[in-house]
Amino acid sequence: MDNKDKVRLIRSDKRVQSNKRETSGAVVYHLPYKEMKRKKTFRDWLPGGKWGEKVRRVGWMALLAVVLMLSGALADKAFFSQPPVTGQAVVQDVRELSYLTTVQAIMTTTLEGEDAYKWFNVKLPGTDRFFHFDVPATILAGVDLTKLQLQDVSIDKDNKQITLMLPHADFLEQPNIDIDKVKSYTNQGIFRPKMTFAEEKQFLAQAREKLRQQAAANGILATAEDRAVKVLQQIYKPAGYHVNIAFR
């Protein structure tokens, strides 16, 4: 053993001696670092591998089922605790549903004709005129449920029946003519001036009336009444009531 090996041995022996101490005749060696121990979590208590994954999956499904059952129980409790059906409550509920019975239709009507200035029922030359208008408009019809009064409601609690007397469907407003999309064509004689603003206004009034007639003929009012019946028959169905509708 040469001098270098002796030096290494002496240094190693000093490091060992510095890491030990004598207690009651026993030699205790201290590691150069403290061993860290991880605290166990809830996941550590679950089984591992494929079985562990299945157990965890079943656990989450069971938790979800419990949450859904509690939600259903709370919903049933809220349903059974609803206020009693009274005439005033029915009037308020029905009035708030007025917009659900509205029917909207987009239609186009045509106005076409010809005329001329006359003198003693004789057409004056150069005063004849031909006109053609295509008038598009939006039409709203419905049952005005805001007109429902307390005397229009009858409740039979024994047989779970509610009877409503409603007004017939009608147009909720004048046909809304889209002026920017109106197409017009006029041809007048040399002595006939152009159409005035008053004449155009008169033609638009005729177009609105014609649109109302066409919409009624196409069944828009009947559709509005059918929609009102369907909506109102569903409103108290969860409470076990059947709604009868009569139009006056």
Summary of the structure (lengths in Angstrom):
residues: 248
radius of gyration: 44.8
end to end distance: 124.9
largest distance: 152.2
contacts: 582
relative contact order: 0.13
helix: 45%
strand: 26%
